[in-house]
Amino acid sequence: MKQDMILILDLGSDKNPQIAREIRALGVYTEIHAHDLTAAELAALPNVKGIILNGGPNRIVNGAAIDASQAVYDFGCPILAVDHKDAPAFPAEEAARRERLSQFVFGTCGAKPNWNMEHFIDDQIERIRGQVGDKKVLLALSGGVDSSVVAALLIKAVGRQLTCVHVNHGLLRKGEPEQVVEVFRNQMNANLIYVDAADRFLDRLSGVSDPEKKRKIIGAEFIRVFEEEARKLHGIHFLAQGTIYPDIIESGTKTVKAVKSHHNVGGLPADLDFQLVEPLKMLFKDEVRACGTALGLPDSMVYRQPFPGPGLGVRCLGAITRDRLEAVRESDAILREEFAKAGLEGQVWQYFTVVPDFKSVGVRENIRTFEWPVILRAVNTVDAMTASVADVPFSLLQKITARITSEVKGVNRVLYDLTPKPTGTIEWE
């Protein structure tokens, strides 16, 4: 392995991502794991040079203060306790905190600043080959940034042992299924299976309005589709997923309550005999993009708009109907087209439309209408943990509004969401 590692154990801190990124900024790789890491799990981690016991306000779990296992204390590498038991917290000032981290990482642990994407890729390829061996891998390929980077990494690691499955669940953006097939099957020569399961997913979602229930239904159905495809292929032992660290945080950890569930977080059903391969699960979104670039993926793929696993299912608020779903799809296509014309493609991190499940009165050609609003969302972020609202020219918003209200059936109103993350989330559900 080419990278030294500093291991961060979550003992109740709400600053784990911040500390991890600050250590990576020093040039040293970090991973964040739960406080109850076992001896076997610890032994499987390569080149651990030091451990940070990162305590904080969420240190009480099920009525008791948590602590690391004895295996951690017996591991034999330097340990830094922070806000744990009687140990002080990290300094609030960035410069002082960086100095303390630097002293521990380099002075105490003797770690080397050898964290970069080339080394990360080499190490992950080694770990993937060690995990997979000569067995076959099935990848859920949405065509988004995360799954695309995982596909490229797995192709480099195990080649034709990988089979990619692209599921059209009826909740994709306009033209997206066709684009995925063109890029991965025709350009990248990947083993790609296309599954049209739109009716299957939409039938399962009929009448379901709660966003968490929708996410869980979509996630469970994804798993079942992959199980069916695996049985057709024979000999599949591993399921690869494009899980990244913000997915894990937002789905909830042992010390942090869930914000929203992600279909690729939480393990697999007991009856599904797959092992998970998740080589990006410790990376943040900007790092995933850097990894994709280092793997040689085209910018059109690396900087593609982020897209949630449940797709437009979380942007068609309330119970999904086919007519409102089509309104989301068509309005989203108009928004993306106009942003591209205005030179904002690649300048704004994420932008999309939302259609809620209520209507309002409007007027069209002197006739009363009772139709849906469309909500526009455009944000900028680095790591998806926080986000600011994009400063979109008012004239452009007016143009987009005019097109949506005239071209999208059933819509008579357009709104622009001005809420940053926090207090909102990036998605609108």
N, C-alpha and C positions, 0 to 999 in steps of 0.2 A: 504494500500500500504506500502511496506517495504522500499522503497527507497526515500530519499530526492532528489529533482531535482533543478538544476540551469538551467534556461532558457536563451539561447543565441538567440537574435533577430538580424537578418542579416540586417544591415543598410549600406551595401556597403563594408564590410570587405572581403579580400581575404584570411583571416586566420581563418575562422570559424572552419574548421575541426581541425586545430592545437590547438586552444583554448579549444575546446570540449574534445579532447584527453588528454590535460594537466590537465583539471579538473577531468576527469575520473581517471587519474593517481593519483590524490589526494584521490581517493576513493568515489567520489560523481558523481552521474549520471547527464548527461546533455542531452538536446535536442536542436536542432537548428531549428528555425522557421523563416518565412518571417517577415519583419518589420511591415506589416499591419495586424498582428494577431488580430482577433476580440475579443470582450468581451466574447462571447459564446465559442470560441475556447480556450481562455485563461482559462476560468472557468472549462473546461473539462480536463485540464492537472492536474495530481495529485501531491500533495506535493511540489509545487513550493516554494522554499525558497528564491530565489533571481533571478533578471533579469539583464543580461548584454546587453546593447545597443551597439552592436559592429559595429562601423562606419569604414569607409575606403575609398579607391579610387573609388569605384563604387557607391558612395552616390548620384549621379545625375541620375535619372530615368525619361525618357520622358521630359527632360529639367528642372526638378525641384529637389531640394534637398529633400530626403525622411526623414520621421520621424516616430516614433512609434505612434500608435493610442492613444487617450486620455485614453482609457480603460486600457492601459498598465500603464500609469502614475498614474491612480486611483486604481490600483490593490491592493496596500497596502503592498507590500513586498519591501525590499531594491532593489535599482536600481543602477547599475554601468554603467556610460556612458564612452565609450572608443573611442577616435578619432571621437567624435560626438559633433557637435556644438563647444563649446570652451574647451571640455574635452581633455586631452592628450591621446596619443596612449599608447598601452602596451609597456613596456620596450623591447628593442631588445634583451637584454641579458636573457638567459633562467632562470638563478637563480633569477634575479630581477623580471622577469615576474611571476615565480612560487610563489615568496613571495607575490606579489600583489594579485594574484589569491587566495592564501591561506588566506590572511587577509580578503578578501571580503567573500569568501565561508564560512569560519569557524568563523571568528571574527564578521563580520557584519551580515551575514545571519544566523549564528548558525546551519548550515547544519551539518549532521553527515556523516562520511565516511562509508556508508552502501551499496555502489555500488559493487555488485559481480554478477556472472551469476546466482547463485541460487535465489537471490532476484529479478533479472531481469526477470527470468522465472516465478516466482510466481506472480510478478506484471503484466506481459503480459498475463498470464492465467486469472487473475482477469479482466483485461481490455477486453480481447477477450470475456469472458463469459458475461460481461456487455454489450458489443456491439451486440453479436450474439443472446443471449438468447437461445430459443429453436429452432431457425431457422437453415436451412441447409446451408452449405458452400461448394463451389466448388473451388478446388485448381488446378492451372496450375503447374503440377509436371513435370519438365524437367528431374529430377534426378540429377541435379547439387547440389552444396553445399547449396545454398541459399534456393531453393525450398524444398530440403530434410529436412533442419532444420525447415522451416515453417511447413512442414507436421508433423514432430515429435511434434512440439509445439502445433499444432491444435489437433492432436490425443489426447494429454494429456489434452487439454482444453475442447474439445467438443466431443471427441470420434467418434461414428458412425454418428454423424451429418455431418461429413466431407466426401466428395467424391473427390478423386484425379483423374484427367484426364491427361494422358500422350499422347501427340500428337507427332507422328512421322511425321515431316514435310519434311522428305527426306534430311535434312541438319544435321543429327546427325552423331557422330563418329561411326566407325566400331564396331558392336556388342552392341552398347549402348541401343537400344530399348529393346533387350532381357534381358540385365542386369537390367534395371529399373523394368521390369515386375517380374523378379526373386526376387529382393530384397524387393520390396514394396508389391506385391501381395502375394508371396509365403512365405516370411520370416517375414514381418511385419504385414501381415493379414490386409492390408489397403483396403478400398473400392476403387478399381482402375479400371478405364475404359481406354482401349487402343484404340487409334484412328489412323489408317493409312491414313494420308492425304498427302502423299508425292507428288502424281501427282497433287493434287489440288494446293499446294503451288508452285511447280515448274512451273506449267502452268501460274500462276499469275505473277511469276518472269521473265518469258520469255522476253528477250530483254531489261531488266532493268539493267543499269550499275551503276547508281549513288548509292553509299552506303547508303545515307540517305533515298532515295526512297525505296531501298530494305528493310531496317530496318522497315520503316513505313508500307510497304505492309505486311511483315511478322507479325508485331505487330497487324495490323488490322485484318488479317486473323486468328490469334490466338484468338482474341476476338470473332470473328464470330463462330469459332469452339466451343468455350466454351458456347456461347449463344445457339447453336444448342443442345449441350449435356445437358444444363440446362433445355431446354424445354422438352427433353425426360425424365428427372428425376423428374420434377415437384417440386415446392416448394423451389427452390434455391433462396435465397435472397442475398447471399454474395459471392464475388469473392476474394479469398486469393491470394496474390502474394509475391514472394521472393524479393521484392525491398529492396535494402540497400542504405546507404547514398552516396557512390560514384556514383551510378546510377543517383541519383537526381542531384548531382553536374554536372556530365558530360552531362546530358540532358538539363541543363540550369535552372537558377533560375531567380527571378525578378531582381537580380542585377548582374548576371554572365551569359555571353553568352554560348550557348550550344557548347560542344565539339563534341558530337555525341548523337543521341537519343537512348533511351532504351525503348523497347516495353512495359515495365511495369511501365513507368513513364508518367504522364500527365493526369491521370484520365481515365474515360470511356466515350464512345459515349453516347450522350443524350438519344438515343433510347434503351439503354441497362439498364434494371432496376435492377442493382446490386449495392450493396454498397461494397467498398473495405475494406479488412482486410490486413494490412501490418505491422505485429508486429516487423519486423526487420529493418524498414526503417531508423532508427537512428543509426544503427550499421555499423561498418567497417568490412572488410572481416575477419581480424584476430579475431574480437569479435564474428562474426557469427560462426566461427569454434569452439571457446571456448564454445559458447552456445550449439552447437551440441554435443560436448563432455559431457557437463553437463547434457544433455538430454539422454545420454546413447547411442547415435548413434555410430556405429563401425567406427574405424579410416579409413577404406577403403572408407567410405562415407564422413566423415568429411573432410578428406584431399584429396578428389578427385579433379582432375584438374578443375580449373574454366573454364566455358564454356559460351559464350555469348548467350543470348536469341535467336538471329537469327542464331545461330549455324554456320555451315560451310558456310552459305550464306555470311558472312563477310570475310571469308578466301578464297573464290573463287572470286577473284577480277574481276570487270567489270560484264557484263551480264553473268549469270550462265548458263553453258552448262553441260549436264549430264556427258560427258566424262571428263571435267575438274573437276567437283565435285567429281567424282570417284577417280581422281588423288590426290585430297586433302585428301580424306578419306583413301586411301591406304598408302600414304606417311606418314600421321599422325600416322597410326597404326604401321608403321615401326619405326618411331621416338620414340613412347611410349614404344615399345618393347625393343629397344636398350638402352634407358635410364634406364629401369627396370633392364636389364641384367648388366648394368654398376653400379648399386647401386645408381642411381640418383633419383629414384622415391621417392618422399617425401623430397628430398634434394633441388630440384629446384622447385620453386613455380609454374611456368606455362611454358609449352612448347608445340609447335604446328607447323604445316606447313601451308603455303600459296601458292596458285598457281595464278599468275597474268594472264591477258588476252592478253599476247603477247608471241611471239616465238622467238627463236634465232637458228642460225645454229650450228650444232654439227656433230660429226662423230661417227658412230656405225658400227663396222665390215667393215671398209673402205668404208662405204657408207654415203653420206651426209644426215643429218637429219635436220628437221626444226620443233622443238618441244618446249614445255613449260619449264621454270625453276620452281623449287620448292624453296621457301624461308623458312628457319628454323628460329624459334623465341623461345628463352629461357630466362626467366627473373626471378629475385627474388624481392620480395616486402614484406612489412608488411601489409599495408592497401590499396593497389591498387591505391593510390594517386600519388606515385612515384615508379619507378622501375629501377633496375640496370640489366645489361646484365650478364647472367650466364657465368662463366669461364669454358666452356666445353672443355675437352681434345681434342687436334687436331686429335689424332688417332681415337677417337670416331666419330668425325665429318667425317673423311675419310671413316670409316666403314659405317656410315649411308648414305653417298653420294653414295658409291658403291652399296648398296642395293637398294636405291631409283631409281637410273639410270638404274639398271638392272631388277628390279621387277615391276616398275610402268609404265604402258603404256603411251606413249606420252611425256615422260620427258627425257631431255638430259643434264640438268644442275641443280646444287644445290648451294644455297647461304646461308650465315649466317648473320642475321641482328644484327649489333653491336650498335644500337641506344637505349639509355636509355629513360625513361619517366621522365620529359620532356627531349628532344624535341619531341620524338615520343609518341605514346600511346602504351599501352600493346598490343592491337589488331592491325592488319595490314590491313588497308582499305583506 
